[in-house]
């Protein structure tokens, strides 16, 4: 009986490891500006993800992306007339953070982890 439990636990651990390592890409937004930001994550085709009302100094939860897709990230910032934007290609197993930053001119970058 003890051997059977050990095998089941080993199988569960192996399955958890495999599933944990093969996660799809995801993105979140961190706002380092002093005003709130509204961010759009636009795939080449398909629905746009809107991450709105990101408060200054905060980071949102992750949302899932499609692996192998190129995305355009646009940040509309409160009090600014021109949105910042950047493109990146989502890769399987990576997490991304779109960082809204900048001094007098807002800027946007996408960091991968």
DSSP file (Angstrom, degrees, kcal/mol; ACC not computed):
  #  RESIDUE AA STRUCTURE BP1 BP2  ACC     N-H-->O    O-->H-N    N-H-->O    O-->H-N    TCO  KAPPA ALPHA  PHI   PSI    X-CA   Y-CA   Z-CA
    1    1 A X     >        0   0    0      0, 0.0     4,-1.9     0, 0.0     5,-0.2   0.000 360.0 360.0 360.0 -44.3    0.0    0.0    0.0
    2    2 A X  H  >  +     0   0    0      1,-0.2     4,-2.0     2,-0.2     5,-0.1   0.863 360.0  53.2 -62.5 -37.4    2.8    2.4    0.9
    3    3 A X  H  > S+     0   0    0      2,-0.2     4,-2.1     1,-0.2    -1,-0.2   0.882 106.8  52.3 -66.2 -38.1    4.5    1.7   -2.4
    4    4 A X  H  > S+     0   0    0      2,-0.2     4,-2.2     1,-0.2    -2,-0.2   0.913 109.4  48.7 -64.8 -43.3    1.3    2.5   -4.3
    5    5 A X  H  X S+     0   0    0     -4,-1.9     4,-2.6     1,-0.2    -1,-0.2   0.894 109.8  52.8 -63.4 -40.6    1.0    5.9   -2.5
    6    6 A X  H  X S+     0   0    0     -4,-2.0     4,-2.3     1,-0.2    -1,-0.2   0.903 109.5  48.5 -62.2 -41.6    4.6    6.7   -3.3
    7    7 A X  H  X S+     0   0    0     -4,-2.1     4,-2.4     2,-0.2    -2,-0.2   0.903 111.4  49.4 -66.0 -41.3    4.1    6.0   -7.0
    8    8 A X  H  X S+     0   0    0     -4,-2.2     4,-2.5     2,-0.2    -2,-0.2   0.927 112.2  48.2 -63.7 -44.6    0.9    8.2   -7.1
    9    9 A X  H  X S+     0   0    0     -4,-2.6     4,-2.3     1,-0.2    -2,-0.2   0.895 111.8  49.8 -63.3 -40.0    2.7   11.1   -5.4
   10   10 A X  H  X S+     0   0    0     -4,-2.3     4,-2.3     2,-0.2    -1,-0.2   0.901 111.2  49.1 -65.2 -41.0    5.7   10.8   -7.7
   11   11 A X  H  X S+     0   0    0     -4,-2.4     4,-2.3     2,-0.2    -2,-0.2   0.909 111.4  49.4 -65.0 -42.0    3.4   10.8  -10.8
   12   12 A X  H  X S+     0   0    0     -4,-2.5     4,-2.4     2,-0.2    -2,-0.2   0.905 111.0  49.9 -63.2 -42.2    1.5   13.8   -9.4
   13   13 A X  H  X S+     0   0    0     -4,-2.3     4,-2.1     2,-0.2    -2,-0.2   0.910 111.5  48.4 -63.5 -42.6    4.8   15.7   -8.8
   14   14 A X  H  X S+     0   0    0     -4,-2.3     4,-2.3     2,-0.2    -2,-0.2   0.908 111.9  49.2 -64.4 -42.3    6.0   14.9  -12.4
   15   15 A X  H  X S+     0   0    0     -4,-2.3     4,-2.6     2,-0.2     5,-0.2   0.902 110.4  50.7 -64.5 -41.8    2.8   16.0  -13.9
   16   16 A X  H  X S+     0   0    0     -4,-2.4     4,-2.4     2,-0.2    -1,-0.2   0.902 110.5  49.9 -62.0 -42.0    2.9   19.3  -11.9
   17   17 A X  H  X S+     0   0    0     -4,-2.1     4,-1.6     2,-0.2    -2,-0.2   0.929 112.6  46.2 -63.4 -46.1    6.4   19.9  -13.1
   18   18 A X  H  X S+     0   0    0     -4,-2.3     4,-0.8     1,-0.2    -2,-0.2   0.931 115.9  44.8 -64.6 -46.4    5.6   19.3  -16.7
   19   19 A X  H  < S+     0   0    0     -4,-2.6     3,-0.5     1,-0.2    -1,-0.2   0.875 112.1  52.6 -66.8 -37.3    2.4   21.4  -16.7
   20   20 A X  H >< S+     0   0    0     -4,-2.4     3,-0.6    -5,-0.2    -1,-0.2   0.810 109.5  49.1 -67.9 -30.4    4.1   24.2  -14.8
   21   21 A X  H 3< S+     0   0    0     -4,-1.6    -1,-0.2     1,-0.2    -2,-0.2   0.621 106.8  55.5 -85.7 -13.6    7.0   24.4  -17.3
   22   22 A X  T 3< S+     0   0    0     -4,-0.8    -1,-0.2    -3,-0.5    -2,-0.1  -0.074  74.1 143.5-112.2  35.2    4.8   24.6  -20.4
   23   23 A X    <   -     0   0    0     -3,-0.6    70,-1.6    70,-0.1    71,-0.1  -0.386  49.8-113.6 -74.4 152.9    2.6   27.6  -19.5
   24   24 A X        -     0   0    0     68,-0.2    -1,-0.1     1,-0.2    42,-0.1  -0.272  42.6 -79.8 -78.2 169.7    1.6   30.0  -22.2
   25   25 A X        -     0   0    0     40,-0.2    40,-2.7    68,-0.1     2,-0.3  -0.316  49.5-177.6 -69.9 154.5    2.7   33.6  -22.4
   26   26 A X  E     -Ab  64  95A   0     68,-1.3    70,-2.8    38,-0.3     2,-0.3  -0.970  10.3-153.0-148.2 160.2    1.0   36.2  -20.3
   27   27 A X  E     +Ab  63  96A   0     36,-2.6    36,-2.4    -2,-0.3     2,-0.3  -0.979   9.6 179.6-138.5 150.1    1.3   40.0  -19.8
   28   28 A X  E     - b   0  97A   0     68,-1.5    70,-3.0    -2,-0.3     2,-0.4  -0.875  24.5-122.3-136.5 171.3    0.7   42.5  -17.0
   29   29 A X  E     - b   0  98A   0     -2,-0.3    31,-2.6    32,-0.3     2,-0.5  -0.967  15.5-168.2-122.4 134.1    1.0   46.3  -16.8
   30   30 A X  E     -Cb  59  99A   0     68,-2.7    70,-2.6    -2,-0.4     2,-0.7  -0.989  11.6-153.5-118.2 127.1    3.1   48.3  -14.4
   31   31 A X  E     + b   0 100A   0     27,-2.6    26,-2.5    -2,-0.5    27,-0.3  -0.875  22.6 167.8-105.6 108.8    2.5   52.1  -14.3
   32   32 A X        +     0   0    0     68,-3.0     2,-0.2    -2,-0.7    69,-0.1   0.284  50.7 100.4 -99.3   7.9    5.5   54.1  -13.1
   33   33 A X  S    S-     0   0    0     67,-0.3    24,-0.4     2,-0.2     4,-0.1  -0.500  81.8-120.0 -88.6 162.1    4.0   57.4  -14.2
   34   34 A X  S    S+     0   0    0     -2,-0.2     2,-0.3    22,-0.1    22,-0.2   0.495  94.8  57.7 -81.5  -1.8    2.3   59.9  -11.8
   35   35 A X  S    S-     0   0    0     20,-0.1    -2,-0.2     1,-0.1    22,-0.1  -0.872  96.1 -89.8-125.2 160.4   -1.0   59.6  -13.7
   36   36 A X        -     0   0    0     -2,-0.3    42,-2.2    20,-0.1     2,-0.3  -0.248  39.9-147.8 -69.1 157.5   -3.3   56.7  -14.5
   37   37 A X  E     -EF  54  77B   0     17,-2.0    17,-2.9    40,-0.2     2,-0.5  -0.950  12.2-155.0-128.8 145.6   -2.9   54.7  -17.7
   38   38 A X  E     - F   0  76B   0     38,-2.7    38,-3.2    -2,-0.3     2,-0.4  -0.991  23.3-164.5-116.1 123.8   -5.2   52.8  -20.1
   39   39 A X  E     -EF  51  75B   0     12,-2.9    12,-3.4    -2,-0.5     2,-0.4  -0.911  11.3-162.5-119.4 135.7   -3.4   50.1  -22.0
   40   40 A X  E     -EF  50  74B   0     34,-2.8    34,-2.5    -2,-0.4     2,-0.6  -0.953   4.0-161.2-112.9 133.4   -4.4   48.2  -25.1
   41   41 A X  E     -EF  49  73B   0      8,-2.8     8,-2.6    -2,-0.4     2,-0.6  -0.939  18.2-170.3-114.2 106.3   -2.7   44.9  -26.1
   42   42 A X  E     - F   0  72B   0     30,-3.2    30,-2.8    -2,-0.6     6,-0.1  -0.869   9.5-154.2-107.9 117.3   -3.5   44.4  -29.8
   43   43 A X  E     - F   0  71B   0     -2,-0.6    28,-0.2     4,-0.4     3,-0.1  -0.376  36.6-104.4 -76.2 166.3   -2.7   41.1  -31.6
   44   44 A X  S    S+     0   0    0     26,-1.0     2,-0.3     1,-0.2    -1,-0.1   0.863 107.7   5.6 -59.6 -35.0   -2.2   41.2  -35.4
   45   45 A X  S    S+     0   0    0      2,-0.1     2,-0.2     0, 0.0    -1,-0.2  -0.989 110.6  40.8-145.0 150.7   -5.7   39.7  -35.7
   46   46 A X  S    S-     0   0    0     -2,-0.3     2,-0.2    -3,-0.1    -3,-0.0  -0.642  93.0 -18.3 109.3-169.6   -8.3   39.0  -33.1
   47   47 A X        -     0   0    0     -2,-0.2    -4,-0.4    -5,-0.1     2,-0.3  -0.479  58.2-124.9 -81.8 141.6   -9.6   40.8  -30.0
   48   48 A X        -     0   0    0     -2,-0.2     2,-0.5    -6,-0.1    -6,-0.2  -0.640  18.7-135.1 -80.9 137.0   -7.8   43.6  -28.3
   49   49 A X  E     -E   41   0B   0     -8,-2.6    -8,-2.8    -2,-0.3     2,-0.5  -0.835  17.7-156.8 -91.6 127.5   -7.2   43.3  -24.6
   50   50 A X  E     -E   40   0B   0     -2,-0.5     2,-0.6   -10,-0.2   -10,-0.2  -0.928  13.4-177.1-108.2 123.8   -8.0   46.4  -22.6
   51   51 A X  E     -E   39   0B   0    -12,-3.4   -12,-2.9    -2,-0.5     3,-0.3  -0.896  24.9-178.8-118.8  97.2   -6.3   47.0  -19.3
   52   52 A X  E     +     0   0B   0     -2,-0.6   -14,-0.2   -14,-0.2     3,-0.1  -0.553  45.7  22.7-105.3 160.8   -7.8   50.2  -18.0
   53   53 A X  E     +     0   0B   0      1,-0.2     2,-0.8    -2,-0.2   -15,-0.2   0.860  64.7 177.1  59.8  41.4   -7.4   52.5  -15.0
   54   54 A X  E     -E   37   0B   0    -17,-2.9   -17,-2.0    -3,-0.3    -1,-0.2  -0.689  25.3-137.4 -78.5 112.4   -3.9   51.3  -14.0
   55   55 A X    >   -     0   0    0     -2,-0.8     3,-1.9   -19,-0.2   -24,-0.3  -0.280  28.0 -82.6 -72.6 154.1   -3.2   53.6  -11.1
   56   56 A X  T 3  S+     0   0    0      1,-0.3   -24,-0.2   -22,-0.2    -1,-0.1  -0.295 114.9  12.1 -55.5 134.8    0.2   55.3  -10.6
   57   57 A X  T 3  S+     0   0    0    -26,-2.5    -1,-0.3   -24,-0.4     2,-0.2   0.530 104.7 116.9  77.4   6.5    2.7   53.0   -8.9
   58   58 A X    <   -     0   0    0     -3,-1.9   -27,-2.6   -27,-0.3     2,-0.4  -0.697  50.8-150.6-110.2 161.9    0.6   49.9   -9.4
   59   59 A X  B     -C   30   0A   0     -2,-0.2   -29,-0.2   -29,-0.2     2,-0.0  -0.995  18.1-137.9-128.2 133.7    1.0   46.6  -11.3
   60   60 A X        -     0   0    0    -31,-2.6     2,-0.1    -2,-0.4     3,-0.1  -0.246  27.7 -92.5 -82.5 172.7   -2.0   44.6  -12.6
   61   61 A X        -     0   0    0      1,-0.1   -32,-0.3   -33,-0.1    -1,-0.1  -0.410  52.5 -90.9 -75.2 162.0   -2.6   40.9  -12.6
   62   62 A X        -     0   0    0    -34,-0.1     2,-0.3    -2,-0.1   -34,-0.2  -0.452  35.5-161.6 -74.4 148.0   -1.4   38.8  -15.6
   63   63 A X  E     -A   27   0A   0    -36,-2.4   -36,-2.6    -2,-0.1     2,-0.1  -0.964  27.4-103.9-125.1 149.2   -3.7   38.1  -18.6
   64   64 A X  E     -A   26   0A   0     -2,-0.3   -38,-0.3   -38,-0.2     2,-0.3  -0.394  33.5-166.6 -76.7 146.7   -3.1   35.3  -21.0
   65   65 A X        -     0   0    0    -40,-2.7     2,-0.5    -2,-0.1   -40,-0.2  -0.764  27.8-102.8-121.6 169.7   -1.7   35.8  -24.5
   66   66 A X    >   -     0   0    0     -2,-0.3     3,-1.3   -42,-0.1    24,-0.3  -0.856  39.7-121.0 -95.6 124.3   -1.4   33.6  -27.7
   67   67 A X  T 3  S+     0   0    0     -2,-0.5    24,-0.2     1,-0.2     3,-0.1  -0.345  93.7  22.2 -64.4 143.1    2.1   32.2  -28.2
   68   68 A X  T 3  S+     0   0    0     22,-3.1     2,-0.3     1,-0.3    -1,-0.2   0.447  94.8 123.4  82.2   1.1    3.8   33.1  -31.5
   69   69 A X    <   -     0   0    0     -3,-1.3    21,-2.7    21,-0.2     2,-0.5  -0.752  59.4-131.6 -97.9 141.3    1.6   36.2  -32.0
   70   70 A X  E     - G   0  89B   0     -2,-0.3   -26,-1.0    19,-0.2     2,-0.4  -0.793  28.0-164.2 -89.2 131.3    3.0   39.7  -32.5
   71   71 A X  E     -FG  43  88B   0     17,-3.4    17,-2.2    -2,-0.5     2,-0.5  -0.888  16.2-148.5-117.3 146.0    1.3   42.3  -30.2
   72   72 A X  E     -FG  42  87B   0    -30,-2.8   -30,-3.2    -2,-0.4     2,-0.5  -0.972  16.4-158.2-109.4 125.1    1.2   46.1  -30.3
   73   73 A X  E     -FG  41  86B   0     13,-3.5    13,-2.0    -2,-0.5     2,-0.4  -0.913  10.6-175.1-107.0 125.3    0.9   47.6  -26.8
   74   74 A X  E     -FG  40  85B   0    -34,-2.5   -34,-2.8    -2,-0.5     2,-0.5  -0.970   8.8-160.5-122.8 135.0   -0.4   51.2  -26.6
   75   75 A X  E     -FG  39  84B   0      9,-2.9     9,-1.8    -2,-0.4     2,-0.6  -0.959   1.5-163.5-118.2 117.5   -0.7   53.2  -23.5
   76   76 A X  E     -F   38   0B   0    -38,-3.2   -38,-2.7    -2,-0.5     2,-0.4  -0.885  18.9-156.8 -95.5 124.9   -3.0   56.2  -23.3
   77   77 A X  E >   -F   37   0B   0     -2,-0.6     3,-2.2   -40,-0.2   -40,-0.2  -0.849  22.1-104.7-112.2 138.4   -2.0   58.4  -20.4
   78   78 A X  T 3  S+     0   0    0    -42,-2.2     3,-0.1    -2,-0.4   -43,-0.0  -0.356 107.9  12.5 -57.8 126.8   -4.2   60.8  -18.5
   79   79 A X  T 3  S+     0   0    0      1,-0.3     2,-0.4    -2,-0.1    -1,-0.3   0.454 105.1 108.1  85.6   1.1   -3.2   64.4  -19.4
   80   80 A X    <   -     0   0    0     -3,-2.2    -1,-0.3     1,-0.1    -3,-0.1  -0.881  53.4-158.5-113.5 144.4   -1.1   63.3  -22.5
   81   81 A X  S    S+     0   0    0     -2,-0.4     2,-0.5     1,-0.1    -1,-0.1   0.790  77.0  54.1 -92.5 -29.7   -2.1   63.8  -26.1
   82   82 A X  S    S-     0   0    0     -6,-0.0    -1,-0.1    24,-0.0    24,-0.1  -0.917  79.7-133.2-111.2 127.9    0.1   61.1  -27.8
   83   83 A X        -     0   0    0     -2,-0.5     2,-0.3    -7,-0.1    -7,-0.2  -0.420  16.5-127.5 -73.3 149.1    0.0   57.5  -26.8
   84   84 A X  E     -G   75   0B   0     -9,-1.8    -9,-2.9    23,-0.1     2,-0.3  -0.714  34.4-179.5 -88.0 146.0    3.2   55.5  -26.2
   85   85 A X  E     +G   74   0B   0     -2,-0.3     2,-0.3   -11,-0.2   -11,-0.2  -0.993  16.3 173.2-149.3 159.1    3.4   52.2  -28.1
   86   86 A X  E     -G   73   0B   0    -13,-2.0   -13,-3.5    -2,-0.3     2,-0.3  -0.976  19.8-136.0-156.8 154.4    5.7   49.2  -28.6
   87   87 A X  E     +G   72   0B   0     -2,-0.3     2,-0.3   -15,-0.2   -15,-0.2  -0.883  24.0 165.3-116.7 151.1    5.6   45.8  -30.4
   88   88 A X  E     -G   71   0B   0    -17,-2.2   -17,-3.4    -2,-0.3     2,-0.5  -0.980  33.5-121.2-155.2 160.7    6.7   42.4  -29.2
   89   89 A X  E     -G   70   0B   0     -2,-0.3     2,-0.3   -19,-0.3   -19,-0.2  -0.936  30.2-130.3-107.8 122.7    6.3   38.7  -30.2
   90   90 A X        -     0   0    0    -21,-2.7   -22,-3.1    -2,-0.5     2,-0.4  -0.540  23.7-162.2 -75.4 130.4    4.8   36.5  -27.4
   91   91 A X    >   -     0   0    0     -2,-0.3     3,-1.7   -24,-0.2   -24,-0.1  -0.905  27.3 -96.9-116.4 143.6    6.8   33.3  -26.8
   92   92 A X  T 3  S+     0   0    0     -2,-0.4   -68,-0.2     1,-0.2   -69,-0.1  -0.230 105.8  18.2 -55.8 139.0    5.6   30.2  -24.9
   93   93 A X  T 3  S+     0   0    0    -70,-1.6     2,-0.3     1,-0.2    -1,-0.2   0.434  99.4 113.9  82.2  -0.2    6.6   30.0  -21.3
   94   94 A X    <   -     0   0    0     -3,-1.7   -68,-1.3   -71,-0.1     2,-0.4  -0.791  52.2-150.2-107.4 149.6    7.4   33.7  -20.9
   95   95 A X  E     -b   26   0A   0     -2,-0.3    18,-2.7   -70,-0.2     2,-0.3  -0.926  16.7-157.2-111.8 141.3    5.8   36.3  -18.8
   96   96 A X  E     -bD  27 112A   0    -70,-2.8   -68,-1.5    -2,-0.4     2,-0.4  -0.889  10.5-159.3-121.4 148.5    5.8   40.0  -19.9
   97   97 A X  E     -bD  28 111A   0     14,-2.5    14,-2.7    -2,-0.3     2,-0.7  -0.976  10.8-150.4-126.4 117.4    5.4   43.3  -18.1
   98   98 A X  E     -bD  29 110A   0    -70,-3.0   -68,-2.7    -2,-0.4     2,-0.6  -0.788  20.6-158.8 -83.3 117.2    4.4   46.4  -20.1
   99   99 A X  E     -bD  30 109A   0     10,-3.1    10,-1.8    -2,-0.7     2,-0.6  -0.887   9.3-157.8-107.2 118.8    6.1   49.2  -18.2
  100  100 A X  E     +bD  31 108A   0    -70,-2.6   -68,-3.0    -2,-0.6   -67,-0.3  -0.856  38.4 136.7 -92.6 120.5    4.7   52.7  -18.6
  101  101 A X  E     + D   0 107A   0      6,-2.4     6,-3.4    -2,-0.6     2,-0.1  -0.777   7.6 117.4-147.9-173.8    7.5   55.1  -17.6
  102  102 A X        -     0   0    0      4,-0.2     4,-0.2    -2,-0.2    -2,-0.0  -0.326  47.2-112.0 124.1 159.2    9.3   58.4  -18.6
  103  103 A X  S    S-     0   0    0      2,-0.4     4,-0.1    -2,-0.1     3,-0.0   0.697  94.1 -17.4 -87.6-109.5   10.0   61.9  -17.5
  104  104 A X  S    S+     0   0    0      1,-0.1     2,-0.5     2,-0.1    -2,-0.0   0.770 138.2  52.3 -73.9 -24.3    8.4   64.7  -19.4
  105  105 A X  S    S-     0   0    0    -25,-0.0    -2,-0.4     0, 0.0    -1,-0.1  -0.958  90.6-127.3-112.6 122.8    7.7   62.4  -22.3
  106  106 A X        -     0   0    0     -2,-0.5     2,-0.3    -4,-0.2    -4,-0.2  -0.351  31.0-177.3 -67.4 147.6    5.8   59.1  -21.6
  107  107 A X  E     -D  101   0A   0     -6,-3.4    -6,-2.4   -23,-0.1     2,-0.4  -0.912  13.7-150.2-140.6 166.7    7.4   55.9  -22.9
  108  108 A X  E     +D  100   0A   0     -2,-0.3     2,-0.3    -8,-0.2    -8,-0.2  -1.000  14.4 173.1-142.2 136.4    6.5   52.2  -22.9
  109  109 A X  E     -D   99   0A   0    -10,-1.8   -10,-3.1    -2,-0.4     2,-0.5  -0.955  24.1-136.2-137.9 160.0    8.7   49.1  -22.8
  110  110 A X  E     -D   98   0A   0     -2,-0.3     2,-0.3   -12,-0.2   -12,-0.2  -0.970  18.9-164.5-120.3 116.8    7.9   45.4  -22.5
  111  111 A X  E     -D   97   0A   0    -14,-2.7   -14,-2.5    -2,-0.5     2,-0.4  -0.750   8.1-147.4 -96.4 144.9   10.2   43.4  -20.2
  112  112 A X  E      D   96   0A   0     -2,-0.3   -16,-0.2   -16,-0.2   -85,-0.0  -0.882 360.0 360.0-113.9 149.2   10.2   39.5  -20.4
  113  113 A X              0   0    0    -18,-2.7   -17,-0.1    -2,-0.4    -1,-0.1   0.303 360.0 360.0-129.3 360.0   10.8   37.2  -17.5
